């Protein structure tokens, strides 16, 4: 990792109140190197430059950490090449993380990075969030869930609901919210009930990218 990108990572994390130690920074350097190498042969992310990966993937993943509980179980829905679940695990080693993605090549990359970094207490799963067998195996197990990949909030709440304990939090990571977009504070669809607890809007450090985190509580 170039010196400039290392400084962006460290100072960008500090903007979220996170102090990265040398071991964690070295882990992100390995993550970046492997992602760039794999991405040359297998399309894992449309983001190609190292600087953009640090900002748009690494820092964006870290932005959620201030709102998480370290002694908890986290489900990362549609985790792609491991975002945000793997960076969260790197910074909060005590959190238990499960990654789900429908694309095998991305799950294979997740497994590779987990081995490379020697991470424990993190499990990649190949499949779709709506797969009945996966739902049965993981039903009601999680304190937290997060997704950067879902476009529809209602769809995410509906599909994520069975995995969550009562009172669990679901984080929807989005871009800039449109002013005309109406967000209901209470979402109820059959037996599925969520309360919108908070909306955090910010600009990613070292960029002009507007981001939002919507936090829902399962009732």
C-alpha positions as CSV (number, residue, x, y, z in Angstrom):
1,X,0.0,0.0,0.0
2,X,1.4,3.4,-1.0
3,X,2.2,5.8,1.9
4,X,-0.6,8.2,0.7
5,X,-3.2,5.4,0.9
6,X,-2.0,4.2,4.3
7,X,-2.4,7.7,5.6
8,X,-5.9,7.9,4.1
9,X,-6.8,4.6,5.8
10,X,-5.4,5.7,9.2
11,X,-6.7,9.2,9.3
12,X,-10.0,8.2,7.7
13,X,-10.5,5.7,10.4
14,X,-9.7,8.3,13.0
15,X,-12.6,10.4,11.6
16,X,-14.9,7.6,12.8
17,X,-13.2,7.5,16.2
18,X,-11.2,4.4,15.3
19,X,-7.5,4.0,16.1
20,X,-5.9,1.4,13.8
21,X,-2.8,-0.4,15.3
22,X,0.1,-1.5,13.1
23,X,-1.1,-5.1,12.9
24,X,-4.6,-4.1,11.6
25,X,-3.0,-1.6,9.1
26,X,-0.8,-4.4,7.8
27,X,-3.9,-6.6,7.5
28,X,-5.6,-4.0,5.3
29,X,-2.4,-3.8,3.2
30,X,-2.7,-7.6,2.6
31,X,-6.4,-7.3,1.9
32,X,-5.8,-4.5,-0.7
33,X,-3.0,-6.4,-2.4
34,X,-5.0,-9.6,-2.7
35,X,-8.2,-7.8,-3.8
36,X,-6.3,-6.0,-6.6
37,X,-4.5,-9.3,-7.7
38,X,-7.7,-11.3,-7.7
39,X,-9.7,-8.6,-9.4
40,X,-7.3,-8.7,-12.4
41,X,-8.5,-12.2,-13.2
42,X,-12.0,-12.3,-11.5
43,X,-14.4,-9.4,-11.4
44,X,-14.8,-8.9,-7.7
45,X,-15.4,-5.1,-7.7
46,X,-15.9,-2.4,-10.2
47,X,-13.6,-0.2,-8.2
48,X,-10.1,-0.6,-9.5
49,X,-7.7,2.0,-8.1
50,X,-6.1,1.3,-4.7
51,X,-7.0,4.7,-3.4
52,X,-10.7,4.2,-4.3
53,X,-10.7,0.8,-2.7
54,X,-9.3,2.3,0.5
55,X,-11.9,5.0,0.6
56,X,-15.0,3.4,-1.0
57,X,-14.6,-0.1,0.5
58,X,-12.3,0.0,3.6
59,X,-13.4,3.4,5.1
60,X,-17.0,2.9,4.1
61,X,-17.0,-0.5,5.9
62,X,-15.4,1.1,9.0
63,X,-18.1,3.9,9.1
64,X,-20.5,1.5,10.7
65,X,-18.3,0.5,13.6
66,X,-19.2,3.3,16.0
67,X,-22.8,1.9,16.0
68,X,-22.0,-1.7,16.7
69,X,-21.6,-3.8,19.8
70,X,-18.3,-5.7,19.9
71,X,-19.7,-8.6,21.9
72,X,-22.4,-9.5,19.4
73,X,-23.2,-11.7,16.4
74,X,-23.3,-9.9,13.0
75,X,-24.8,-11.0,9.7
76,X,-23.4,-9.4,6.6
77,X,-26.0,-9.8,3.8
78,X,-24.6,-9.7,0.2
79,X,-21.1,-9.2,1.4
80,X,-19.4,-9.4,-2.0
81,X,-15.6,-9.5,-1.5
82,X,-16.2,-9.1,2.3
83,X,-17.5,-5.7,2.8
84,X,-18.3,-4.5,5.5
85,X,-18.0,-7.8,7.5
86,X,-14.3,-8.5,7.1
87,X,-13.0,-5.0,7.9
88,X,-15.4,-5.0,10.9
89,X,-14.0,-8.2,12.1
90,X,-10.4,-6.9,11.7
91,X,-11.1,-4.0,13.9
92,X,-13.5,-5.7,16.4
93,X,-12.1,-9.2,16.8
94,X,-14.6,-10.2,19.5
95,X,-17.6,-9.8,17.2
96,X,-18.9,-13.0,15.6
97,X,-19.4,-12.4,11.8
98,X,-21.3,-14.5,9.2
99,X,-21.0,-13.5,5.6
100,X,-23.6,-14.5,2.9
101,X,-23.2,-13.9,-0.8
102,X,-24.8,-15.6,-3.8
103,X,-21.7,-15.5,-6.0
104,X,-19.2,-18.3,-5.4
105,X,-16.2,-16.5,-6.7
106,X,-16.7,-13.8,-4.1
107,X,-17.2,-16.3,-1.3
108,X,-14.0,-18.1,-2.4
109,X,-12.2,-14.7,-2.1
110,X,-13.6,-14.2,1.3
111,X,-12.3,-17.6,2.4
112,X,-8.9,-16.8,1.0
113,X,-8.6,-13.5,2.8
114,X,-9.9,-15.0,6.1
115,X,-7.2,-17.6,5.9
116,X,-4.5,-15.1,4.8
117,X,-5.3,-12.8,7.8
118,X,-5.8,-15.7,10.3
119,X,-9.2,-14.4,11.3
120,X,-11.3,-16.5,13.7
121,X,-15.0,-16.4,14.5
122,X,-16.0,-15.4,10.9
123,X,-17.9,-17.7,8.6
124,X,-18.5,-17.2,4.8
125,X,-21.6,-18.8,3.4
126,X,-22.4,-19.3,-0.3
127,X,-26.1,-18.8,-1.0
128,X,-29.0,-16.4,-1.2
129,X,-30.5,-14.7,1.9
130,X,-33.9,-16.1,0.9
131,X,-32.7,-19.8,0.7
132,X,-34.9,-21.8,3.0
133,X,-32.2,-24.1,4.2
134,X,-30.0,-21.1,5.2
135,X,-32.9,-19.5,6.9
136,X,-33.6,-22.6,8.9
137,X,-30.0,-23.0,10.0
138,X,-29.5,-19.4,11.0
139,X,-33.0,-18.4,12.1
140,X,-33.1,-16.0,15.1
141,X,-29.4,-16.1,15.7
142,X,-28.1,-12.6,15.2
143,X,-27.9,-9.4,17.3
144,X,-27.0,-7.3,14.3
145,X,-27.3,-7.4,10.5
146,X,-25.9,-5.1,7.8
147,X,-26.0,-4.8,4.1
148,X,-24.5,-2.5,1.5
149,X,-25.9,-4.5,-1.5
150,X,-29.7,-4.3,-1.3
151,X,-31.4,-1.6,-3.3
152,X,-34.8,-1.9,-1.7
153,X,-35.2,-1.2,2.0
154,X,-38.4,-3.1,2.3
155,X,-36.9,-6.2,0.6
156,X,-33.9,-6.1,2.9
157,X,-36.1,-5.8,6.0
158,X,-38.4,-8.6,4.8
159,X,-35.6,-11.0,4.0
160,X,-33.3,-10.1,6.9
161,X,-36.1,-10.3,9.6
162,X,-36.0,-14.2,10.1
163,X,-32.3,-14.1,11.0
164,X,-32.6,-11.5,13.7
165,X,-33.4,-11.8,17.4
166,X,-36.1,-9.5,18.9
167,X,-34.6,-6.1,19.5
168,X,-31.8,-6.7,17.0
169,X,-30.5,-3.9,14.8
170,X,-30.4,-3.9,11.1
171,X,-28.1,-1.4,9.3
172,X,-28.8,-0.4,5.7
173,X,-25.8,1.3,4.2
174,X,-26.7,3.6,1.4
175,X,-25.6,6.6,-0.7
176,X,-27.1,10.1,-0.5
177,X,-30.7,10.0,0.5
178,X,-33.0,11.8,-1.9
179,X,-34.9,14.7,-0.3
180,X,-38.1,13.6,-1.8
181,X,-37.7,10.0,-0.4
182,X,-40.2,9.3,2.3
183,X,-38.9,7.0,5.0
184,X,-41.6,5.5,7.2
185,X,-40.5,5.3,10.9
186,X,-42.5,2.1,11.3
187,X,-42.4,-0.8,8.9
188,X,-44.9,-3.6,9.3
189,X,-45.6,-6.3,6.8
190,X,-47.5,-9.2,8.2
191,X,-45.5,-10.5,11.1
192,X,-42.5,-8.3,10.2
193,X,-42.1,-5.2,12.3
194,X,-39.2,-2.7,12.4
195,X,-38.7,0.7,13.8
196,X,-36.4,3.2,12.1
197,X,-34.3,4.3,15.0
198,X,-31.8,6.6,13.3
199,X,-30.5,7.9,10.0
200,X,-26.8,8.9,9.9
201,X,-25.6,11.0,6.9
202,X,-22.0,11.8,6.3
203,X,-19.3,12.3,3.6
204,X,-16.6,9.7,3.4
205,X,-13.3,11.1,4.5
206,X,-10.9,12.2,1.7
207,X,-13.8,12.2,-0.8
208,X,-17.0,13.9,-1.8
209,X,-19.1,10.8,-1.5
210,X,-22.3,11.1,0.4
211,X,-23.2,8.1,2.5
212,X,-26.1,7.2,4.8
213,X,-26.7,4.5,7.4
214,X,-30.3,3.7,8.3
215,X,-30.6,1.8,11.6
216,X,-33.7,-0.3,12.1
217,X,-34.8,-2.2,15.3
218,X,-36.7,-5.4,15.0
219,X,-39.8,-5.2,17.2
